[in-house]
């Protein structure tokens, strides 16, 4: 009996190693990239750190309880819509590349066109988890595929969590992407997946790059974490500011509220469009995702001309009602008179010049 048990344990161990070594999990930084990471002021004691002391989970054992709920418990009532979502099917390839516009695909995936360039942010069109039965999209929200995307000038990735960096999506887009813009360390995944290093613009917080004449990308902090496997925070998480000849766009990424919004608003006045996280929040992880009571404050401190909230309407990663973030966004617009735009999935939003 003991021999059989040991054999089963060995088989399970081998299966786990094989599973965790699938290409979908990416690869930890190595070589010159690892050396660059170790020189970063944001990397200490073997991992990246938030600038403010940040507790991942506010109660002991909450992390593993959360994982258990995702894997083995049914969704709580109201966290998923009871009928298919309304989605607009836009022919993205037919859009005039010179028009200033935004198309949101649900959760944190969206396409921005500005000054004749197409920017695709955190596209997840295939799978938002390492296994198919976790993080299932709401009915009808998986209406877009990588092949529906036009040629992309800049693929922007805010961090390497599965609901922001989808292996199958980016591999299927690989030949139609000009450059990848990502935080420090995330470029290792892209090289492992066949992207040429010269096409990767990889930045630490407060670093910037002129990607071409008239286009500047600034990597900015956020308050979150990273990781695709068992080891966390070996790659950086970030927000980005993109200066084009016609728009100043803030890509907020994921993260709990802190003083970065006021700082960014002061450093970069005149933001024309800000994409802010609104959804998948919970009191247990209030420091790493934006709680509803801080959303309006973040928006006011940025001072953007137009705000679109994301990180909702496609997956149930938290226990709140699926449409609760939409109500928060609506209140910001109607009660607080903030310039919030609420596009439907696939709807074209004109940005103007």
C-alpha positions in Angstrom: 0.0 0.0 0.0 2.8 2.4 0.9 4.6 1.7 -2.4 1.3 2.4 -4.3 0.8 5.7 -2.4 4.4 6.8 -3.1 3.9 6.0 -6.7 0.7 8.1 -6.9 2.4 11.0 -5.2 5.3 10.7 -7.7 2.9 10.6 -10.7 1.0 13.7 -9.3 4.3 15.5 -8.8 5.4 14.8 -12.3 2.1 15.9 -13.7 2.3 19.1 -11.7 5.8 19.8 -13.1 4.7 19.1 -16.7 1.6 21.4 -16.2 3.6 24.3 -14.8 6.2 24.0 -17.6 3.7 24.5 -20.4 4.6 27.5 -22.6 1.4 29.3 -21.4 3.1 30.0 -18.1 5.9 32.0 -19.8 9.4 32.1 -18.4 11.1 33.9 -15.5 13.6 36.6 -16.4 17.2 35.4 -17.0 20.5 36.7 -18.3 20.9 40.4 -19.0 17.2 41.1 -18.3 17.5 39.6 -14.8 20.6 41.7 -14.2 18.7 44.8 -15.2 15.9 43.8 -12.9 18.3 43.4 -10.0 19.6 46.9 -10.5 16.0 48.4 -10.4 15.2 50.5 -7.3 11.8 48.8 -7.3 13.3 45.3 -6.8 14.4 44.3 -3.4 15.0 41.0 -1.6 14.3 39.0 -4.7 11.1 40.6 -5.9 9.5 43.8 -7.1 7.9 45.9 -4.4 5.1 48.5 -4.4 6.3 51.9 -3.3 3.9 51.8 -0.4 3.8 48.9 2.0 1.1 46.7 0.6 -0.7 43.8 2.2 -1.9 41.4 -0.5 -4.7 39.9 1.6 -6.0 41.5 4.8 -6.9 38.2 6.6 -4.7 35.2 7.1 -5.3 32.4 4.7 -7.5 34.5 2.5 -5.4 33.9 -0.6 -5.8 30.2 -0.6 -9.5 30.5 0.3 -10.0 32.7 -2.7 -8.2 30.2 -5.0 -10.3 27.4 -3.6 -13.5 29.4 -4.3 -12.4 30.0 -7.9 -11.6 26.4 -8.6 -14.2 24.4 -6.8 -17.2 26.5 -5.7 -20.2 27.6 -7.7 -20.6 31.4 -8.4 -22.6 33.3 -5.8 -25.9 34.6 -6.9 -25.7 37.8 -9.0 -22.0 37.6 -9.8 -22.8 36.5 -13.4 -25.6 37.9 -15.7 -28.6 35.6 -16.1 -28.7 36.2 -19.9 -26.2 36.9 -22.6 -24.6 40.3 -22.6 -25.3 42.8 -25.3 -22.3 43.0 -27.6 -21.7 45.1 -30.8 -19.9 43.3 -33.6 -17.7 46.0 -35.2 -15.6 45.3 -38.2 -12.4 46.5 -36.7 -10.4 46.1 -39.9 -12.7 48.4 -41.8 -12.2 51.3 -39.4 -10.3 54.2 -40.8 -6.9 54.1 -39.1 -6.8 57.9 -39.1 -9.9 58.2 -36.9 -9.5 58.9 -33.2 -11.5 56.2 -31.4 -11.7 53.6 -28.7 -13.3 50.1 -28.8 -13.6 48.2 -25.5 -13.9 44.4 -25.6 -14.9 43.8 -21.9 -12.7 43.5 -18.8 -9.4 45.3 -19.5 -9.0 44.7 -23.2 -9.4 47.6 -25.6 -8.2 49.1 -28.9 -7.3 52.8 -29.2 -6.6 54.6 -32.4 -4.7 57.9 -32.2 -2.7 59.9 -34.7 -2.8 57.1 -37.3 -1.6 54.4 -34.9 -3.4 51.4 -33.4 -2.8 50.5 -29.7 -4.2 47.3 -28.3 -4.1 47.0 -24.5 -4.2 43.7 -22.5 -6.0 41.6 -25.1 -7.6 38.4 -23.7 -9.6 36.7 -26.4 -9.0 33.0 -25.6 -8.4 32.2 -22.0 -8.1 34.2 -18.8 -6.7 31.3 -16.7 -4.4 28.3 -17.0 -7.4 26.0 -17.1 -10.5 26.4 -19.2 -13.1 25.9 -16.4 -11.8 28.9 -14.4 -12.6 32.6 -15.2 -15.2 31.7 -17.8 -16.3 34.7 -19.8 -19.9 35.8 -19.5 -22.2 34.6 -22.2 -21.7 36.4 -25.5 -18.7 38.4 -24.3 -16.2 36.2 -26.1 -17.4 37.7 -29.4 -14.0 38.9 -30.6 -11.0 36.7 -31.6 -7.3 37.6 -32.3 -8.0 37.3 -36.0 -10.6 40.1 -35.8 -7.9 42.6 -34.8 -6.4 44.9 -37.5 -2.7 45.3 -37.7 -1.5 46.6 -34.3 1.3 49.2 -34.0 1.6 48.9 -30.2 0.6 46.0 -28.1 0.6 47.3 -24.5 0.6 44.9 -21.5 0.2 46.3 -18.0 1.3 43.1 -16.2 1.5 39.3 -16.6 -1.6 38.1 -14.8 -3.7 35.7 -16.9 -6.6 38.1 -17.3 -4.3 40.7 -18.8 -1.8 38.6 -20.7 -3.2 35.7 -22.7 -0.7 33.4 -24.3 -2.8 32.2 -27.1 -4.1 35.6 -28.0 -0.6 37.2 -28.3 0.9 34.3 -30.2 -1.9 34.4 -32.7 -1.3 38.2 -33.0 2.5 37.9 -33.2 2.9 38.5 -36.9 0.6 41.5 -36.9 2.1 43.5 -34.0 4.7 46.2 -34.6 6.0 46.6 -31.0 5.2 45.3 -27.6 5.2 47.8 -24.7 5.5 46.2 -21.3 6.9 46.5 -17.7 10.3 45.3 -16.8 10.6 41.5 -16.9 7.4 40.9 -18.9 9.5 40.9 -22.1 10.9 37.5 -21.1 7.5 35.9 -21.8 7.3 37.5 -25.2 10.9 36.4 -26.2 10.0 32.9 -25.0 6.9 33.0 -27.2 8.8 34.0 -30.3 8.8 37.8 -30.4 12.0 39.4 -31.5 13.8 41.4 -28.8 14.1 44.5 -31.0 10.3 44.7 -31.1 10.0 44.8 -27.3 9.9 48.2 -25.4 10.4 47.1 -21.8 10.4 49.8 -19.1 10.8 50.3 -15.4 8.7 52.8 -13.4 9.5 56.4 -14.4 11.4 55.3 -17.5 10.2 56.5 -20.9 10.8 55.8 -24.6 10.2 57.7 -27.8 8.8 54.8 -29.9 8.7 57.0 -33.0 8.5 60.6 -33.9 5.6 62.2 -31.9 4.9 59.1 -29.7 6.2 58.9 -26.2 5.5 56.1 -23.7 6.0 56.6 -20.0 6.0 53.7 -17.6 4.3 54.7 -14.3 3.7 53.0 -10.9 0.6 51.2 -9.8 -0.1 49.2 -6.6 -0.6 45.6 -7.5 1.5 42.4 -8.0 2.4 40.0 -10.7 3.0 36.3 -11.6 1.6 33.5 -13.8 2.8 30.5 -11.7 3.8 29.7 -8.2 6.4 32.6 -7.9 5.1 36.1 -7.5 6.6 39.6 -8.3 9.5 38.5 -10.5 8.1 40.8 -13.2 6.9 44.4 -12.8 3.3 45.7 -13.0 2.6 49.2 -14.3 0.4 51.9 -15.7 1.4 53.8 -18.8 1.0 57.3 -20.2 1.0 57.5 -24.0 1.6 60.9 -25.6 0.6 61.0 -29.2 0.4 64.1 -31.4 -3.4 64.2 -30.8 -4.1 62.5 -27.4 -2.6 62.1 -24.0 -3.8 58.7 -22.8 -3.5 57.2 -19.3 -3.6 53.4 -19.2 -4.3 52.7 -15.5 -3.8 48.9 -15.3 -4.7 47.2 -12.0 -4.0 48.5 -8.6 -5.3 49.8 -5.2 -5.7 53.5 -4.6 -2.7 55.5 -3.4 -1.2 59.0 -4.1 0.0 58.1 -7.6 -3.2 59.5 -9.2 -2.6 63.0 -7.8 1.1 62.7 -8.7 0.4 61.7 -12.2 -2.3 64.4 -12.6 0.3 67.0 -11.6 3.1 65.6 -13.7 1.0 65.1 -16.8 -1.7 67.7 -17.1 -4.1 67.6 -19.9 -4.8 63.9 -20.0 -7.5 63.5 -22.7 -8.5 59.9 -21.9 -8.0 57.8 -18.8 -8.7 54.1 -18.5 -9.4 53.2 -14.8 -9.9 49.9 -13.0 -13.4 49.4 -11.7 -14.3 45.9 -10.7 -13.1 42.6 -9.2 -12.7 44.4 -5.9 -13.1 43.0 -2.4 -12.4 44.3 1.1 -10.0 41.4 1.6 -7.8 42.7 -1.2 -8.5 46.4 -1.0 -4.9 47.4 -1.3 -4.3 45.8 -4.7 -7.5 46.7 -6.5 -9.4 50.0 -6.6 -12.4 50.0 -4.2 -15.5 51.8 -5.4 -15.2 54.6 -2.8 -11.8 55.6 -4.2 -12.7 55.5 -7.9 -14.1 59.1 -8.0 -11.2 60.4 -6.1 -8.7 58.8 -8.5 -10.6 60.3 -11.4 -10.7 63.8 -10.0 -7.0 63.7 -9.1 -6.0 62.7 -12.7 -8.1 65.5 -14.1 -8.8 63.6 -17.4 -11.1 65.1 -20.0 -12.7 61.7 -20.5 -12.8 58.5 -18.4 -13.6 54.9 -19.3 -13.7 52.3 -16.5 -12.6 48.8 -17.2 -11.9 45.4 -15.4 -15.6 44.5 -15.4 -18.4 43.0 -17.5 -16.7 39.8 -18.7 -15.4 37.7 -15.8 -16.4 37.1 -12.2 -13.2 37.3 -10.3 -14.7 38.7 -7.2 -18.0 38.2 -5.2 -19.7 41.5 -6.1 -22.7 41.6 -8.4 -21.6 41.6 -12.0 -23.3 45.0 -12.8 -22.2 46.7 -9.6 -19.2 48.4 -11.4 -21.6 49.8 -14.0 -23.7 51.4 -11.3 -20.6 53.0 -9.8 -19.5 54.4 -13.2 -23.1 55.7 -13.8 -23.1 57.5 -10.4 -19.8 59.1 -11.1 -21.3 60.6 -14.3 -24.7 61.5 -13.0 -24.2 62.4 -9.4 -20.6 63.6 -9.3 -20.6 65.1 -12.8 -17.4 63.4 -13.8 -16.7 62.9 -17.6 -17.3 59.2 -17.5 -18.1 57.4 -20.8 -19.8 54.0 -20.6 -19.4 52.1 -23.9 -20.8 48.7 -24.5 -18.6 45.9 -25.6 -17.6 46.4 -29.2 -19.1 49.9 -29.5 -17.0 52.5 -31.2 -16.3 55.6 -29.1 -15.1 58.7 -31.1 -12.4 60.6 -29.3 -12.2 63.6 -31.6 -9.1 65.7 -32.3 
